[in-house]
Protein backbone atom coordinates (compact mmCIF):
# COMPACT_ATOMS: atom_id res chain seq x y z
CA UNK A 1 0.00 0.00 0.00
CA UNK A 2 1.24 3.49 -0.85
CA UNK A 3 1.93 5.52 2.27
CA UNK A 4 -0.13 8.35 0.80
CA UNK A 5 -3.18 6.13 0.45
CA UNK A 6 -5.76 6.22 3.22
CA UNK A 7 -5.69 2.99 5.27
CA UNK A 8 -9.31 2.13 4.68
CA UNK A 9 -8.84 1.56 0.93
CA UNK A 10 -6.06 -1.03 1.02
CA UNK A 11 -5.36 -4.58 2.09
CA UNK A 12 -7.01 -7.89 1.36
CA UNK A 13 -9.47 -7.71 4.26
CA UNK A 14 -12.68 -5.78 3.63
CA UNK A 15 -12.13 -2.13 4.57
CA UNK A 16 -15.33 -2.19 6.60
CA UNK A 17 -14.28 -4.99 8.95
CA UNK A 18 -13.18 -4.39 12.53
CA UNK A 19 -10.07 -6.52 11.92
CA UNK A 20 -9.05 -4.41 8.95
CA UNK A 21 -9.65 -1.16 10.78
CA UNK A 22 -7.52 -2.27 13.72
CA UNK A 23 -4.69 -3.67 11.63
CA UNK A 24 -4.50 -0.64 9.38
CA UNK A 25 -4.60 1.74 12.33
CA UNK A 26 -1.71 -0.15 13.94
CA UNK A 27 0.20 -0.24 10.67
CA UNK A 28 -0.14 3.49 10.31
CA UNK A 29 1.08 3.94 13.85
CA UNK A 30 4.17 1.86 13.12
CA UNK A 31 4.90 3.93 10.01
CA UNK A 32 4.30 7.11 12.00
CA UNK A 33 1.46 8.27 9.79
CA UNK A 34 -0.56 11.01 11.41
CA UNK A 35 1.46 10.78 14.63
CA UNK A 36 2.87 13.85 16.30
CA UNK A 37 6.52 13.92 17.32
CA UNK A 38 5.65 15.40 20.68
CA UNK A 39 3.00 14.77 23.29
CA UNK A 40 1.17 18.07 22.97
CA UNK A 41 -2.14 18.52 24.70
CA UNK A 42 -3.91 18.48 21.36
CA UNK A 43 -2.49 15.13 20.30
CA UNK A 44 -2.12 13.38 23.64
CA UNK A 45 -4.84 10.75 23.11
CA UNK A 46 -3.23 9.68 19.85
CA UNK A 47 0.28 9.15 21.18
CA UNK A 48 -0.68 5.93 22.94
CA UNK A 49 -3.83 5.13 20.97
CA UNK A 50 -2.12 2.67 18.67
CA UNK A 51 -0.53 0.90 21.61
CA UNK A 52 -3.89 0.58 23.26
CA UNK A 53 -5.38 -0.99 20.16
CA UNK A 54 -2.38 -3.30 19.77
CA UNK A 55 -2.83 -4.44 23.35
CA UNK A 56 -6.54 -4.98 22.87
CA UNK A 57 -6.07 -6.94 19.66
CA UNK A 58 -3.54 -9.21 21.37
CA UNK A 59 -5.81 -9.78 24.36
CA UNK A 60 -8.87 -10.43 22.22
CA UNK A 61 -7.03 -13.25 20.46
CA UNK A 62 -7.10 -15.21 23.72
CA UNK A 63 -10.33 -13.99 25.28
CA UNK A 64 -13.92 -14.09 24.11
CA UNK A 65 -15.88 -10.87 24.52
CA UNK A 66 -19.54 -11.30 25.37
CA UNK A 67 -22.25 -8.72 25.96
CA UNK A 68 -23.92 -9.32 29.31
CA UNK A 69 -27.03 -7.70 30.69
CA UNK A 70 -26.97 -5.85 33.98
CA UNK A 71 -29.65 -4.02 36.01
CA UNK A 72 -30.40 -0.36 35.65
CA UNK A 73 -28.81 1.92 38.26
CA UNK A 74 -31.20 3.08 40.96
CA UNK A 75 -29.32 6.26 41.84
CA UNK A 76 -29.09 8.72 38.98
CA UNK A 77 -26.59 11.60 38.97
CA UNK A 78 -27.38 15.18 37.95
CA UNK A 79 -25.77 15.49 34.55
CA UNK A 80 -26.62 17.71 31.62
CA UNK A 81 -26.00 16.50 28.05
CA UNK A 82 -24.77 19.14 25.65
CA UNK A 83 -24.32 18.75 21.90
CA UNK A 84 -20.65 18.86 20.86
CA UNK A 85 -21.22 21.70 18.40
CA UNK A 86 -23.02 23.77 21.03
CA UNK A 87 -20.25 23.09 23.55
CA UNK A 88 -17.55 23.98 21.05
CA UNK A 89 -19.14 27.31 20.18
CA UNK A 90 -20.65 28.07 23.58
CA UNK A 91 -19.39 29.29 26.95
CA UNK A 92 -17.43 27.35 29.54
CA UNK A 93 -19.23 24.41 31.11
CA UNK A 94 -19.62 23.07 34.60
CA UNK A 95 -18.57 19.82 36.25
CA UNK A 96 -21.88 18.08 35.58
CA UNK A 97 -21.63 18.53 31.84
CA UNK A 98 -21.49 15.55 29.49
CA UNK A 99 -20.70 16.51 25.91
CA UNK A 100 -22.50 14.29 23.41
CA UNK A 101 -21.28 13.54 19.90
CA UNK A 102 -24.22 11.88 18.18
CA UNK A 103 -22.94 9.64 15.36
CA UNK A 104 -26.19 7.87 14.60
CA UNK A 105 -26.90 9.81 11.40
CA UNK A 106 -24.96 11.27 8.54
CA UNK A 107 -25.71 14.65 6.98
CA UNK A 108 -28.67 13.20 5.08
CA UNK A 109 -30.19 11.82 8.28
CA UNK A 110 -29.53 8.19 7.35
CA UNK A 111 -27.52 5.58 9.24
CA UNK A 112 -23.86 6.36 8.45
CA UNK A 113 -22.12 4.15 5.89
CA UNK A 114 -19.00 6.20 5.18
CA UNK A 115 -16.57 4.89 7.80
CA UNK A 116 -13.65 7.17 6.80
CA UNK A 117 -15.78 10.29 7.01
CA UNK A 118 -17.28 9.31 10.35
CA UNK A 119 -13.98 8.34 11.97
CA UNK A 120 -12.45 11.57 10.74
CA UNK A 121 -15.31 13.49 12.29
CA UNK A 122 -14.95 11.68 15.60
CA UNK A 123 -11.17 11.96 15.75
CA UNK A 124 -11.32 15.69 15.02
CA UNK A 125 -13.88 16.18 17.79
CA UNK A 126 -11.88 14.16 20.30
CA UNK A 127 -8.70 16.07 19.48
CA UNK A 128 -10.43 19.40 19.92
CA UNK A 129 -12.14 18.34 23.15
CA UNK A 130 -9.03 16.87 24.76
CA UNK A 131 -6.94 19.83 23.66
CA UNK A 132 -8.91 22.58 25.39
CA UNK A 133 -8.57 23.28 29.11
CA UNK A 134 -12.14 24.56 29.34
CA UNK A 135 -13.35 20.98 28.79
CA UNK A 136 -11.17 19.45 31.51
CA UNK A 137 -14.12 19.06 33.91
CA UNK A 138 -16.39 17.47 31.32
CA UNK A 139 -16.96 13.97 30.03
CA UNK A 140 -17.36 13.05 26.36
CA UNK A 141 -20.02 10.59 25.23
CA UNK A 142 -20.02 9.14 21.73
CA UNK A 143 -23.44 7.85 20.72
CA UNK A 144 -23.85 5.28 17.93
CA UNK A 145 -26.61 3.05 16.56
CA UNK A 146 -25.97 -0.55 15.54
CA UNK A 147 -22.20 -0.29 15.97
CA UNK A 148 -22.00 -3.49 18.01
CA UNK A 149 -23.94 -6.75 18.00
CA UNK A 150 -25.09 -7.88 21.43
CA UNK A 151 -26.86 -10.99 20.18
CA UNK A 152 -26.62 -13.47 17.33
CA UNK A 153 -29.46 -11.86 15.38
CA UNK A 154 -27.79 -8.44 15.24
CA UNK A 155 -25.31 -7.36 12.57
CA UNK A 156 -22.94 -4.54 13.45
CA UNK A 157 -22.77 -1.61 11.04
CA UNK A 158 -19.22 -1.14 9.70
CA UNK A 159 -19.08 2.64 10.08
CA UNK A 160 -20.23 2.44 13.68
CA UNK A 161 -17.79 -0.37 14.43
CA UNK A 162 -14.95 1.76 13.10
CA UNK A 163 -15.99 4.60 15.40
CA UNK A 164 -15.95 2.24 18.38
CA UNK A 165 -12.45 1.00 17.66
CA UNK A 166 -11.16 4.56 17.39
CA UNK A 167 -12.88 5.77 20.54
CA UNK A 168 -11.80 2.76 22.60
CA UNK A 169 -8.19 3.70 21.88
CA UNK A 170 -8.88 7.27 23.00
CA UNK A 171 -10.35 6.04 26.30
CA UNK A 172 -6.92 4.92 27.46
CA UNK A 173 -5.63 8.49 27.21
CA UNK A 174 -8.59 10.01 29.06
CA UNK A 175 -9.43 7.49 31.81
CA UNK A 176 -12.98 7.74 33.10
CA UNK A 177 -13.85 10.67 30.84
CA UNK A 178 -14.93 9.10 27.53
CA UNK A 179 -18.05 6.95 27.28
CA UNK A 180 -19.27 4.85 24.36
CA UNK A 181 -22.99 4.15 24.07
CA UNK A 182 -24.63 2.14 21.31
CA UNK A 183 -28.41 2.25 21.10
CA UNK A 184 -31.29 1.06 18.96
CA UNK A 185 -33.30 4.21 19.66
CA UNK A 186 -34.77 6.00 16.64
CA UNK A 187 -35.15 9.35 18.42
CA UNK A 188 -34.20 12.53 16.56
CA UNK A 189 -31.40 13.52 18.92
CA UNK A 190 -30.67 16.73 20.81
CA UNK A 191 -32.35 18.93 18.21
CA UNK A 192 -35.80 17.63 19.13
CA UNK A 193 -37.45 17.94 22.54
CA UNK A 194 -38.31 14.27 22.93
CA UNK A 195 -35.01 13.33 21.32
CA UNK A 196 -33.32 15.51 23.90
CA UNK A 197 -35.14 13.64 26.65
CA UNK A 198 -34.10 10.29 25.17
CA UNK A 199 -30.44 11.32 24.86
CA UNK A 200 -30.50 12.77 28.36
CA UNK A 201 -31.86 9.49 29.75
CA UNK A 202 -29.17 7.50 27.95
CA UNK A 203 -26.49 9.89 29.20
CA UNK A 204 -27.66 9.71 32.80
CA UNK A 205 -27.87 5.91 32.64
CA UNK A 206 -24.40 5.60 31.11
CA UNK A 207 -22.78 7.84 33.72
CA UNK A 208 -24.60 6.12 36.58
CA UNK A 209 -23.60 2.66 35.35
CA UNK A 210 -19.89 3.41 35.58
CA UNK A 211 -19.37 1.43 32.35
CA UNK A 212 -17.03 2.95 29.74
CA UNK A 213 -18.82 1.00 27.01
CA UNK A 214 -22.53 0.38 27.04
CA UNK A 215 -25.20 -0.93 24.68
CA UNK A 216 -28.85 -0.07 25.23
CA UNK A 217 -31.56 -2.14 23.57
CA UNK A 218 -34.96 -0.83 24.55
CA UNK A 219 -34.91 -0.85 28.36
CA UNK A 220 -32.16 -3.48 28.60
CA UNK A 221 -28.55 -2.57 29.34
CA UNK A 222 -25.57 -4.55 28.05
CA UNK A 223 -21.88 -4.24 28.88
CA UNK A 224 -18.96 -6.10 27.27
CA UNK A 225 -17.38 -8.80 29.40
CA UNK A 226 -14.25 -10.78 28.60
CA UNK A 227 -14.77 -14.51 29.17
CA UNK A 228 -18.01 -13.62 30.90
CA UNK A 229 -16.38 -11.80 33.83
CA UNK A 230 -15.06 -8.32 34.43
CA UNK A 231 -15.01 -5.39 32.01
CA UNK A 232 -14.02 -6.29 28.46
CA UNK A 233 -11.57 -3.42 28.26
CA UNK A 234 -8.29 -2.63 29.92
CA UNK A 235 -8.44 1.05 29.02
CA UNK A 236 -10.96 2.05 31.65
CA UNK A 237 -8.44 3.49 34.09
CA UNK A 238 -10.28 5.58 36.63
CA UNK A 239 -13.91 4.66 36.21
CA UNK A 240 -16.71 7.01 37.06
CA UNK A 241 -18.41 6.61 40.40
CA UNK A 242 -20.24 3.32 40.69
CA UNK A 243 -23.87 3.37 41.70
CA UNK A 244 -25.81 0.64 43.47
CA UNK A 245 -27.44 -2.03 41.38
CA UNK A 246 -31.07 -1.58 40.53
CA UNK A 247 -33.67 -3.37 42.55
CA UNK A 248 -37.28 -3.99 41.72
CA UNK A 249 -39.31 -0.84 41.32
CA UNK A 250 -40.79 0.22 44.66
CA UNK A 251 -44.52 0.40 44.96
CA UNK A 252 -45.80 3.82 43.99
CA UNK A 253 -47.53 6.04 46.56
CA UNK A 254 -51.29 5.78 46.59
CA UNK A 255 -51.70 9.30 45.19
CA UNK A 256 -49.58 8.50 42.15
CA UNK A 257 -51.22 5.12 41.59
CA UNK A 258 -54.74 6.52 41.77
CA UNK A 259 -53.92 9.37 39.41
CA UNK A 260 -52.46 6.93 36.89
CA UNK A 261 -55.67 4.94 37.05
CA UNK A 262 -57.72 8.09 36.46
CA UNK A 263 -55.65 9.00 33.38
CA UNK A 264 -55.88 5.45 32.03
CA UNK A 265 -59.66 5.62 32.38
CA UNK A 266 -59.77 8.98 30.56
CA UNK A 267 -60.79 10.79 33.76
CA UNK A 268 -58.02 13.39 33.83
CA UNK A 269 -60.30 16.12 35.26
CA UNK A 270 -61.41 13.81 38.08
CA UNK A 271 -57.79 12.96 38.74
CA UNK A 272 -56.96 16.66 39.07
CA UNK A 273 -59.78 17.16 41.58
CA UNK A 274 -58.38 14.29 43.64
CA UNK A 275 -54.89 15.80 43.49
CA UNK A 276 -56.19 19.23 44.46
CA UNK A 277 -57.80 17.77 47.58
CA UNK A 278 -54.50 16.11 48.47
CA UNK A 279 -52.66 19.40 47.87
CA UNK A 280 -54.71 21.04 50.63
CA UNK A 281 -52.89 18.84 53.13
CA UNK A 282 -49.43 20.05 52.14
CA UNK A 283 -47.57 22.94 53.85
CA UNK A 284 -48.48 26.26 52.25
CA UNK A 285 -47.13 29.81 52.34
CA UNK A 286 -48.85 33.15 52.24
CA UNK A 287 -46.23 35.77 51.44
CA UNK A 288 -43.12 34.70 53.33
CA UNK A 289 -41.71 31.53 51.80
CA UNK A 290 -38.02 30.91 52.58
CA UNK A 291 -38.01 27.53 50.77
CA UNK A 292 -39.20 28.66 47.33
CA UNK A 293 -36.91 27.48 44.49
CA UNK A 294 -34.29 29.75 42.96
CA UNK A 295 -33.91 30.58 39.30
CA UNK A 296 -31.85 28.23 37.12
CA UNK A 297 -29.37 29.67 34.63
CA UNK A 298 -29.90 28.15 31.18
CA UNK A 299 -27.69 30.19 28.84
CA UNK A 300 -26.96 28.23 25.69
CA UNK A 301 -29.28 25.44 26.86
CA UNK A 302 -26.80 24.37 29.55
CA UNK A 303 -28.46 23.93 32.98
CA UNK A 304 -27.03 26.04 35.80
CA UNK A 305 -25.11 28.17 33.32
CA UNK A 306 -25.31 31.94 33.85
CA UNK A 307 -22.40 32.72 31.56
CA UNK A 308 -24.30 34.78 28.99
CA UNK A 309 -23.59 38.50 29.05
CA UNK A 310 -26.03 39.87 26.47
CA UNK A 311 -28.92 41.80 28.03
CA UNK A 312 -31.77 42.13 28.63
CA UNK A 313 -31.76 39.03 30.81
CA UNK A 314 -34.47 36.68 29.47
CA UNK A 315 -36.39 35.03 32.32
CA UNK A 316 -38.72 32.14 31.43
CA UNK A 317 -41.48 31.05 33.81
CA UNK A 318 -42.07 27.30 34.01
CA UNK A 319 -45.33 25.77 32.86
CA UNK A 320 -47.19 23.67 35.45
CA UNK A 321 -48.11 20.98 32.91
CA UNK A 322 -44.41 20.19 32.45
CA UNK A 323 -44.36 19.31 36.14
CA UNK A 324 -42.23 22.35 36.90
CA UNK A 325 -39.27 21.22 34.81
CA UNK A 326 -36.87 23.63 33.12
CA UNK A 327 -36.28 21.11 30.34
CA UNK A 328 -39.30 22.53 28.50
CA UNK A 329 -37.19 25.54 27.51
CA UNK A 330 -33.81 23.90 27.00
CA UNK A 331 -33.96 23.79 23.19
CA UNK A 332 -35.18 27.36 22.96
CA UNK A 333 -32.30 28.42 25.21
CA UNK A 334 -29.81 26.44 23.12
CA UNK A 335 -30.91 28.16 19.92
CA UNK A 336 -30.80 31.58 21.55
CA UNK A 337 -27.11 30.92 22.16
CA UNK A 338 -24.72 31.06 25.10
CA UNK A 339 -24.23 34.82 24.71
CA UNK A 340 -27.77 35.60 25.90
CA UNK A 341 -28.20 35.71 29.67
CA UNK A 342 -31.16 33.43 30.27
CA UNK A 343 -32.77 31.88 33.33
CA UNK A 344 -35.78 29.73 34.16
CA UNK A 345 -37.96 30.20 37.24
CA UNK A 346 -39.33 26.90 38.66
CA UNK A 347 -42.66 26.96 40.44
CA UNK A 348 -42.69 26.21 44.15
CA UNK A 349 -44.04 22.91 45.42
CA UNK A 350 -42.82 20.47 42.79
CA UNK A 351 -40.14 19.12 45.14
CA UNK A 352 -41.01 17.52 48.52
CA UNK A 353 -39.31 20.21 50.64
CA UNK A 354 -41.02 23.11 48.88
CA UNK A 355 -44.34 24.58 50.10
CA UNK A 356 -47.29 25.35 47.88
CA UNK A 357 -48.75 28.85 47.52
CA UNK A 358 -51.80 29.42 49.68
CA UNK A 359 -53.34 31.77 47.12
CA UNK A 360 -52.82 33.21 43.65
CA UNK A 361 -51.46 36.38 45.23
CA UNK A 362 -48.88 34.39 47.17
CA UNK A 363 -47.94 32.38 44.09
CA UNK A 364 -47.35 35.45 41.92
CA UNK A 365 -45.42 37.12 44.73
CA UNK A 366 -43.15 34.07 45.05
CA UNK A 367 -42.41 34.13 41.31
CA UNK A 368 -41.71 37.86 41.42
CA UNK A 369 -39.30 37.37 44.32
CA UNK A 370 -37.46 34.57 42.52
CA UNK A 371 -37.22 36.73 39.40
CA UNK A 372 -35.71 39.68 41.27
CA UNK A 373 -33.29 37.44 43.14
CA UNK A 374 -32.24 35.88 39.83
CA UNK A 375 -31.71 39.02 37.73
CA UNK A 376 -30.00 41.16 40.36
CA UNK A 377 -29.32 44.53 38.75
CA UNK A 378 -29.93 43.29 35.19
CA UNK A 379 -32.56 44.73 32.92
CA UNK A 380 -34.82 41.81 32.06
CA UNK A 381 -37.72 40.46 30.01
CA UNK A 382 -40.21 37.91 31.31
CA UNK A 383 -41.51 35.11 29.11
CA UNK A 384 -43.52 31.93 29.29
CA UNK A 385 -45.24 29.34 27.13
CA UNK A 386 -48.84 28.28 27.55
CA UNK A 387 -49.73 28.58 31.26
CA UNK A 388 -46.23 29.88 31.88
CA UNK A 389 -47.13 32.85 29.69
CA UNK A 390 -50.13 33.68 31.89
CA UNK A 391 -47.89 33.52 34.96
CA UNK A 392 -45.23 35.67 33.28
CA UNK A 393 -47.85 38.30 32.43
CA UNK A 394 -49.27 38.27 35.96
CA UNK A 395 -45.75 38.60 37.38
CA UNK A 396 -45.02 41.52 35.05
CA UNK A 397 -48.17 43.20 36.28
CA UNK A 398 -47.07 42.72 39.90
CA UNK A 399 -43.59 44.15 39.24
CA UNK A 400 -44.99 47.15 37.40
CA UNK A 401 -47.36 47.80 40.32
CA UNK A 402 -44.33 47.77 42.60
CA UNK A 403 -42.62 50.39 40.41
CA UNK A 404 -39.91 48.12 39.03
CA UNK A 405 -37.94 49.99 36.35
CA UNK A 406 -35.67 47.18 35.13
CA UNK A 407 -38.49 45.19 33.50
CA UNK A 408 -38.20 45.97 29.77
CA UNK A 409 -41.09 43.84 28.54
CA UNK A 410 -42.56 40.34 28.33
CA UNK A 411 -43.03 37.57 25.77
CA UNK A 412 -46.12 35.39 25.40
CA UNK A 413 -45.54 32.02 23.73
CA UNK A 414 -48.93 30.78 22.53
CA UNK A 415 -50.83 31.53 25.72
CA UNK A 416 -54.49 32.52 26.00
CA UNK A 417 -56.50 34.90 28.14
CA UNK A 418 -60.03 33.60 27.51
CA UNK A 419 -61.25 30.90 29.90
CA UNK A 420 -62.75 28.90 27.02
CA UNK A 421 -59.41 28.72 25.23
CA UNK A 422 -57.60 27.61 28.39
CA UNK A 423 -60.22 24.95 29.06
CA UNK A 424 -59.72 23.62 25.54
CA UNK A 425 -56.01 23.37 26.25
CA UNK A 426 -56.57 20.95 29.10
CA UNK A 427 -56.08 17.92 26.82
CA UNK A 428 -52.70 19.34 25.82
CA UNK A 429 -51.82 19.63 29.50
CA UNK A 430 -52.80 16.01 30.03
CA UNK A 431 -50.59 14.87 27.15
CA UNK A 432 -47.66 16.95 28.42
CA UNK A 433 -47.94 15.43 31.89
CA UNK A 434 -48.09 11.86 30.58
CA UNK A 435 -45.31 12.35 28.01
CA UNK A 436 -42.85 13.88 30.47
CA UNK A 437 -43.52 11.12 32.98
CA UNK A 438 -42.68 8.54 30.33
CA UNK A 439 -39.68 10.42 28.90
CA UNK A 440 -37.88 11.96 31.87
CA UNK A 441 -39.13 10.22 35.01
CA UNK A 442 -36.35 11.52 37.26
CA UNK A 443 -36.89 15.19 36.34
CA UNK A 444 -40.60 15.19 35.61
CA UNK A 445 -41.99 11.82 36.53
CA UNK A 446 -45.02 11.28 38.71
CA UNK A 447 -44.40 11.88 42.40
CA UNK A 448 -46.87 12.93 45.07
CA UNK A 449 -45.21 16.36 45.31
CA UNK A 450 -45.20 17.05 41.57
CA UNK A 451 -48.75 15.88 40.98
CA UNK A 452 -50.27 17.82 43.87
CA UNK A 453 -48.28 20.91 42.82
CA UNK A 454 -49.60 20.46 39.28
CA UNK A 455 -53.18 20.52 40.52
CA UNK A 456 -52.52 23.50 42.78
CA UNK A 457 -50.96 25.67 40.07
CA UNK A 458 -53.54 24.70 37.42
CA UNK A 459 -56.24 25.80 39.86
CA UNK A 460 -54.45 29.12 40.43
CA UNK A 461 -54.09 29.68 36.69
CA UNK A 462 -57.87 29.68 36.33
CA UNK A 463 -58.04 32.60 38.77
CA UNK A 464 -55.72 34.88 36.78
CA UNK A 465 -57.31 37.86 35.06
CA UNK A 466 -54.79 39.02 32.47
CA UNK A 467 -55.43 42.67 31.58
CA UNK A 468 -53.45 44.74 29.03
CA UNK A 469 -50.27 46.19 30.52
CA UNK A 470 -48.49 49.39 29.56
CA UNK A 471 -45.32 47.57 28.65
CA UNK A 472 -43.54 46.35 25.52
CA UNK A 473 -44.64 42.84 24.60
CA UNK A 474 -44.07 40.17 21.99
CA UNK A 475 -46.96 37.78 21.38
CA UNK A 476 -46.07 34.63 19.42
CA UNK A 477 -48.89 32.56 17.97
CA UNK A 478 -48.84 29.19 16.23
CA UNK A 479 -50.30 28.74 12.75
CA UNK A 480 -51.01 24.99 12.90
CA UNK A 481 -53.61 23.12 14.95
CA UNK A 482 -52.39 20.77 17.66
CA UNK A 483 -53.52 17.17 17.97
CA UNK A 484 -56.05 18.15 20.64
CA UNK A 485 -57.36 21.57 19.53
CA UNK A 486 -57.36 24.20 16.78
CA UNK A 487 -56.57 27.21 18.95
CA UNK A 488 -54.27 28.45 16.20
CA UNK A 489 -57.48 30.03 14.84
CA UNK A 490 -58.21 31.83 18.11
CA UNK A 491 -58.24 35.63 17.69
CA UNK A 492 -55.24 37.64 18.84
CA UNK A 493 -55.83 38.80 22.40
CA UNK A 494 -54.73 42.04 24.01
CA UNK A 495 -51.87 41.43 26.45
CA UNK A 496 -50.31 44.88 26.21
CA UNK A 497 -50.97 48.37 24.89
CA UNK A 498 -47.67 48.07 23.00
CA UNK A 499 -47.58 44.51 21.71
CA UNK A 500 -45.96 43.04 18.60
CA UNK A 501 -47.60 39.91 17.20
CA UNK A 502 -45.56 37.32 15.33
CA UNK A 503 -46.45 33.85 14.07
CA UNK A 504 -44.44 30.65 13.90
CA UNK A 505 -45.44 27.96 11.41
CA UNK A 506 -45.83 25.25 14.04
CA UNK A 507 -48.32 23.63 16.37
CA UNK A 508 -48.40 24.41 20.08
CA UNK A 509 -45.98 21.80 21.45
CA UNK A 510 -43.50 22.28 18.58
CA UNK A 511 -43.00 25.93 19.48
CA UNK A 512 -40.30 25.05 22.01
CA UNK A 513 -39.33 21.66 20.55
CA UNK A 514 -39.02 20.86 16.85
CA UNK A 515 -39.48 24.51 15.83
CA UNK A 516 -37.50 25.98 18.74
CA UNK A 517 -34.93 27.35 16.29
CA UNK A 518 -37.61 29.38 14.52
CA UNK A 519 -39.09 30.61 17.79
CA UNK A 520 -35.61 31.58 18.97
CA UNK A 521 -35.05 33.66 15.82
CA UNK A 522 -38.28 35.59 16.40
CA UNK A 523 -37.49 36.12 20.09
CA UNK A 524 -33.90 37.18 19.42
CA UNK A 525 -34.90 39.66 16.73
CA UNK A 526 -37.45 41.28 19.05
CA UNK A 527 -34.97 41.46 21.93
CA UNK A 528 -32.42 43.13 19.65
CA UNK A 529 -35.00 45.65 18.50
CA UNK A 530 -35.97 46.30 22.11
CA UNK A 531 -32.34 46.93 23.04
CA UNK A 532 -31.87 49.23 20.05
CA UNK A 533 -34.96 51.22 21.01
CA UNK A 534 -33.74 51.56 24.59
CA UNK A 535 -30.39 52.80 23.29
CA UNK A 536 -31.94 55.67 21.32
ZIJOTA-V310173 format. One record per backbone hydrogen bond with DSSP energy under -1.0 kcal/mol. NH is the residue of the N-H (numbers start at 1). CO is the residue of the C=O. If there is no record, write none. Layout:
NH & CO
NH & CO
This chain:
5 & 2
9 & 6
17 & 14
21 & 17
22 & 18
23 & 19
24 & 20
25 & 21
26 & 22
27 & 23
28 & 24
29 & 25
30 & 26
31 & 27
32 & 28
33 & 28
35 & 32
40 & 38
46 & 43
47 & 43
52 & 48
53 & 49
54 & 50
55 & 51
56 & 52
57 & 53
58 & 54
59 & 55
60 & 56
61 & 57
62 & 59
66 & 225
68 & 223
70 & 221
74 & 244
79 & 77
80 & 96
82 & 98
84 & 100
87 & 83
88 & 84
89 & 85
90 & 86
97 & 94
98 & 80
99 & 139
100 & 82
101 & 141
103 & 143
106 & 110
109 & 106
115 & 113
118 & 114
119 & 115
120 & 116
121 & 117
122 & 118
123 & 119
124 & 120
125 & 121
126 & 122
127 & 123
128 & 124
129 & 125
130 & 126
131 & 127
132 & 129
135 & 132
136 & 133
138 & 135
139 & 97
140 & 177
141 & 99
142 & 179
143 & 101
144 & 181
154 & 151
157 & 146
161 & 157
162 & 158
163 & 159
164 & 160
165 & 161
166 & 162
167 & 163
168 & 164
169 & 165
170 & 166
171 & 167
173 & 170
177 & 174
179 & 140
180 & 212
181 & 142
182 & 214
183 & 144
184 & 216
192 & 189
196 & 192
197 & 193
198 & 194
199 & 195
200 & 196
201 & 197
202 & 198
203 & 199
204 & 200
205 & 201
206 & 202
207 & 203
208 & 204
209 & 205
214 & 180
215 & 222
216 & 182
217 & 220
220 & 217
222 & 215
223 & 68
225 & 66
227 & 64
229 & 226
232 & 224
257 & 253
258 & 254
259 & 255
260 & 256
261 & 257
262 & 258
263 & 259
264 & 260
265 & 261
266 & 263
267 & 262
271 & 267
272 & 268
273 & 269
274 & 270
275 & 271
276 & 272
277 & 273
278 & 274
279 & 275
280 & 276
281 & 278
282 & 279
285 & 356
292 & 289
296 & 344
298 & 342
299 & 305
300 & 337
301 & 298
302 & 299
304 & 297
305 & 297
305 & 302
309 & 339
310 & 339
313 & 379
314 & 341
315 & 381
316 & 343
317 & 383
318 & 345
322 & 319
323 & 320
324 & 319
325 & 322
328 & 325
329 & 326
330 & 327
333 & 329
334 & 330
335 & 331
336 & 332
341 & 310
343 & 314
344 & 296
345 & 316
354 & 351
356 & 283
358 & 285
363 & 359
364 & 360
365 & 361
366 & 362
367 & 363
368 & 364
369 & 365
370 & 366
371 & 367
372 & 368
373 & 369
374 & 370
375 & 371
376 & 372
378 & 375
380 & 406
381 & 313
382 & 409
383 & 315
384 & 411
386 & 413
388 & 385
389 & 386
390 & 386
391 & 387
392 & 388
393 & 389
394 & 390
395 & 391
396 & 392
397 & 393
398 & 394
399 & 395
400 & 396
401 & 397
402 & 398
403 & 400
404 & 399
408 & 380
410 & 472
411 & 382
412 & 474
413 & 384
414 & 476
422 & 418
423 & 419
424 & 420
426 & 423
429 & 425
430 & 426
431 & 427
432 & 428
433 & 429
434 & 430
435 & 431
436 & 432
437 & 433
438 & 434
439 & 435
440 & 436
444 & 440
445 & 441
451 & 447
452 & 448
453 & 449
454 & 450
455 & 451
456 & 452
457 & 453
458 & 454
459 & 455
460 & 456
461 & 457
462 & 458
463 & 460
464 & 461
469 & 495
471 & 469
473 & 498
474 & 410
475 & 500
476 & 412
477 & 502
479 & 504
480 & 506
482 & 485
489 & 486
490 & 487
497 & 469
500 & 473
502 & 475
504 & 477
506 & 504
511 & 508
513 & 510
515 & 510
516 & 513
519 & 515
520 & 516
521 & 517
522 & 518
523 & 519
524 & 520
525 & 521
526 & 522
527 & 523
528 & 524
529 & 525
530 & 526
531 & 527
532 & 528
533 & 529
534 & 530
535 & 531
